[in-house]
Each structure stands twice: as structure tokens, then as C-alpha cells.
Amino acid sequence: MNQVDARGLSCPIPVVRTRKAMKADPNTTFTVLVDEMTQVENVTRLGNSNGYEVEVEDYEGAYMLTLTPR
């Protein structure tokens, strides 16, 4: 599973890196690590609008989003 570590980066960088991962391999499940709830909301919106199911969980003081193609 691929991972995008966007902790410590401000928007829109987490969204840009997530979009890049989606384009690189659109049929692969991957995770995105972010620090803030705003980033969670933005990445979730991007994932949902591009056909991914998004699950969010707490991860070592941050958030881990798992994006799975539908």
C-alpha cells in the first residue's frame, strides 16, 4: 500500500500530493497522513469526488485517511 505523508504541510499541498498519488496508480488503495481536520475534510472531498471510499482514523497524534477505489 502506498502512503502520502503530508504531516506538517499546509493546504493545498496535502490535496496536491493526494491527487498526484491518485493519478500515478488510480486502482490502488493508499493512505494519507495529515495533521489538521481541515486537511482531512479537503482530502476526503477530493477522494469522494474521484470515486474513492475514504476512511479516517486517529494515527499517532495525526489523522490517517485510507482511500480505496470504488
MDAnalysis code that builds the backbone (N, CA, C; Angstrom):
import MDAnalysis as mda
import numpy as np

u = mda.Universe.empty(210, n_residues=70, atom_resindex=np.repeat(np.arange(70), 3), trajectory=True)
u.add_TopologyAttr("name", ["N", "CA", "C"] * 70)
u.add_TopologyAttr("resid", np.arange(1, 71))
u.add_TopologyAttr("resname", ["MET", "ASN", "GLN", "VAL", "ASP", "ALA", "ARG", "GLY", "LEU", "SER", "CYS", "PRO", "ILE", "PRO", "VAL", "VAL", "ARG", "THR", "ARG", "LYS", "ALA", "MET", "LYS", "ALA", "ASP", "PRO", "ASN", "THR", "THR", "PHE", "THR", "VAL", "LEU", "VAL", "ASP", "GLU", "MET", "THR", "GLN", "VAL", "GLU", "ASN", "VAL", "THR", "ARG", "LEU", "GLY", "ASN", "SER", "ASN", "GLY", "TYR", "GLU", "VAL", "GLU", "VAL", "GLU", "ASP", "TYR", "GLU", "GLY", "ALA", "TYR", "MET", "LEU", "THR", "LEU", "THR", "PRO", "ARG"])
u.atoms.positions = np.array([
    [0.846, -1.175, 0.000],
    [0.000, 0.000, 0.000],
    [0.894, 1.243, 0.000],
    [0.549, 2.200, -0.823],
    [1.297, 3.448, -0.910],
    [0.877, 4.394, 0.205],
    [1.752, 5.335, 0.541],
    [1.448, 6.286, 1.596],
    [1.924, 7.678, 1.200],
    [1.041, 8.667, 1.437],
    [1.382, 10.072, 1.249],
    [1.488, 10.665, 2.650],
    [2.674, 11.109, 3.016],
    [2.863, 11.711, 4.334],
    [2.878, 13.226, 4.163],
    [1.752, 13.858, 4.495],
    [1.615, 15.306, 4.331],
    [1.558, 16.008, 5.682],
    [2.040, 15.335, 6.718],
    [2.071, 15.971, 8.039],
    [3.032, 17.147, 8.006],
    [2.621, 18.237, 8.641],
    [3.452, 19.419, 8.707],
    [3.356, 20.321, 7.491],
    [2.566, 19.929, 6.503],
    [2.404, 20.721, 5.289],
    [1.049, 21.418, 5.311],
    [1.008, 22.650, 4.849],
    [-0.258, 23.370, 4.843],
    [-0.980, 23.183, 3.513],
    [-2.278, 23.401, 3.539],
    [-3.085, 23.285, 2.320],
    [-2.640, 24.350, 1.337],
    [-2.626, 24.016, 0.078],
    [-3.239, 22.863, -0.578],
    [-2.286, 21.699, -0.829],
    [-1.094, 21.695, -0.238],
    [-0.095, 20.670, -0.545],
    [-0.609, 19.244, -0.287],
    [-1.302, 18.943, 0.840],
    [-1.813, 17.582, 1.014],
    [-2.761, 17.148, -0.110],
    [-3.588, 18.073, -0.579],
    [-4.508, 17.761, -1.675],
    [-3.736, 17.535, -2.970],
    [-2.753, 18.355, -3.231],
    [-1.947, 18.219, -4.450],
    [-1.216, 16.876, -4.458],
    [-0.626, 16.514, -3.340],
    [0.096, 15.231, -3.270],
    [-0.853, 14.040, -3.363],
    [-2.044, 14.183, -2.793],
    [-3.044, 13.108, -2.896],
    [-3.487, 12.945, -4.338],
    [-3.752, 14.045, -5.010],
    [-4.159, 13.986, -6.421],
    [-3.069, 13.320, -7.259],
    [-1.818, 13.643, -6.983],
    [-0.692, 13.040, -7.713],
    [-0.670, 11.523, -7.505],
    [-0.904, 11.071, -6.269],
    [-0.939, 9.633, -5.979],
    [-2.101, 8.957, -6.701],
    [-3.231, 9.637, -6.774],
    [-4.394, 9.084, -7.485],
    [-4.073, 8.882, -8.966],
    [-3.441, 9.868, -9.558],
    [-3.118, 9.791, -10.985],
    [-2.038, 8.753, -11.263],
    [-1.096, 8.588, -10.339],
    [0.010, 7.649, -10.541],
    [-0.487, 6.210, -10.635],
    [-1.465, 5.861, -9.816],
    [-1.997, 4.495, -9.837],
    [-3.440, 4.514, -9.334],
    [-4.393, 4.801, -10.239],
    [-5.785, 5.006, -9.830],
    [-6.496, 3.775, -9.274],
    [-5.924, 2.604, -9.404],
    [-6.595, 1.391, -8.919],
    [-5.996, 0.852, -7.632],
    [-5.200, 1.668, -6.962],
    [-4.515, 1.228, -5.758],
    [-5.067, 1.922, -4.518],
    [-5.205, 1.164, -3.446],
    [-5.555, 1.729, -2.149],
    [-4.304, 2.364, -1.560],
    [-4.453, 3.549, -0.979],
    [-3.315, 4.198, -0.347],
    [-3.771, 5.001, 0.858],
    [-2.805, 5.413, 1.680],
    [-3.113, 6.199, 2.868],
    [-2.503, 7.583, 2.751],
    [-3.139, 8.522, 3.449],
    [-2.664, 9.901, 3.505],
    [-2.598, 10.287, 4.976],
    [-1.459, 10.795, 5.416],
    [-1.295, 11.263, 6.791],
    [-1.313, 12.788, 6.799],
    [-2.182, 13.365, 7.643],
    [-2.293, 14.819, 7.767],
    [-2.428, 15.196, 9.233],
    [-2.232, 16.496, 9.510],
    [-2.249, 16.996, 10.888],
    [-3.572, 17.609, 11.325],
    [-4.298, 18.220, 10.407],
    [-5.427, 19.062, 10.777],
    [-6.739, 18.573, 10.182],
    [-7.832, 18.901, 10.873],
    [-9.158, 18.477, 10.420],
    [-9.516, 19.109, 9.078],
    [-9.077, 20.323, 8.825],
    [-9.341, 20.954, 7.525],
    [-8.729, 20.135, 6.399],
    [-7.536, 19.612, 6.620],
    [-6.889, 18.771, 5.618],
    [-7.653, 17.464, 5.437],
    [-8.157, 16.915, 6.532],
    [-8.984, 15.699, 6.456],
    [-10.192, 15.962, 5.567],
    [-10.867, 17.078, 5.810],
    [-12.063, 17.418, 5.034],
    [-11.732, 17.613, 3.560],
    [-10.635, 18.310, 3.269],
    [-10.273, 18.572, 1.874],
    [-9.871, 17.302, 1.129],
    [-9.078, 16.460, 1.761],
    [-8.658, 15.206, 1.121],
    [-9.856, 14.262, 0.970],
    [-10.732, 14.238, 1.962],
    [-11.940, 13.408, 1.867],
    [-12.811, 13.852, 0.696],
    [-12.995, 15.146, 0.565],
    [-13.801, 15.686, -0.538],
    [-13.177, 15.310, -1.886],
    [-11.851, 15.441, -1.993],
    [-11.156, 15.067, -3.224],
    [-11.351, 13.582, -3.521],
    [-11.144, 12.753, -2.516],
    [-11.299, 11.315, -2.713],
    [-12.699, 10.937, -3.156],
    [-13.704, 11.457, -2.457],
    [-15.093, 11.140, -2.800],
    [-15.448, 11.596, -4.214],
    [-14.972, 12.767, -4.611],
    [-15.303, 13.280, -5.939],
    [-14.571, 12.536, -7.055],
    [-13.555, 11.750, -6.686],
    [-12.808, 10.973, -7.679],
    [-13.059, 9.472, -7.577],
    [-14.126, 9.095, -6.881],
    [-14.529, 7.689, -6.851],
    [-13.826, 6.831, -5.821],
    [-13.350, 7.421, -4.746],
    [-12.704, 6.663, -3.680],
    [-13.581, 6.632, -2.447],
    [-13.538, 5.523, -1.743],
    [-14.132, 5.435, -0.418],
    [-13.049, 5.885, 0.551],
    [-13.396, 6.762, 1.496],
    [-12.408, 7.330, 2.403],
    [-12.751, 6.964, 3.838],
    [-11.792, 6.374, 4.529],
    [-11.927, 6.073, 5.956],
    [-10.891, 6.893, 6.711],
    [-11.304, 7.446, 7.861],
    [-10.422, 8.301, 8.653],
    [-10.252, 7.695, 10.037],
    [-9.007, 7.697, 10.526],
    [-8.761, 7.247, 11.893],
    [-7.626, 8.065, 12.495],
    [-7.616, 8.140, 13.819],
    [-6.524, 8.814, 14.519],
    [-5.260, 7.982, 14.356],
    [-4.128, 8.681, 14.217],
    [-2.865, 7.989, 13.992],
    [-1.728, 8.804, 14.599],
    [-1.240, 8.374, 15.723],
    [-0.076, 8.980, 16.370],
    [-0.161, 10.502, 16.448],
    [-1.278, 11.019, 16.944],
    [-1.452, 12.456, 17.088],
    [-1.823, 13.174, 15.803],
    [-2.074, 12.424, 14.753],
    [-2.468, 12.992, 13.465],
    [-3.690, 12.210, 12.973],
    [-3.952, 12.284, 11.686],
    [-5.060, 11.548, 11.079],
    [-4.525, 10.720, 9.920],
    [-5.043, 9.507, 9.793],
    [-4.703, 8.660, 8.653],
    [-5.968, 8.409, 7.854],
    [-5.942, 8.795, 6.594],
    [-7.055, 8.560, 5.691],
    [-6.671, 7.405, 4.770],
    [-7.537, 6.431, 4.655],
    [-7.330, 5.324, 3.724],
    [-8.278, 5.531, 2.558],
    [-7.737, 5.656, 1.366],
    [-8.527, 5.873, 0.168],
    [-8.528, 4.589, -0.657],
    [-9.717, 4.063, -0.878],
    [-9.899, 2.815, -1.600],
    [-10.743, 3.070, -2.831],
    [-10.260, 2.682, -4.022],
    [-11.066, 2.895, -5.231],
    [-12.361, 2.102, -5.132],
    [-13.434, 2.711, -5.618],
    [-14.739, 2.009, -5.621],
    [-14.863, 1.135, -6.822],
])
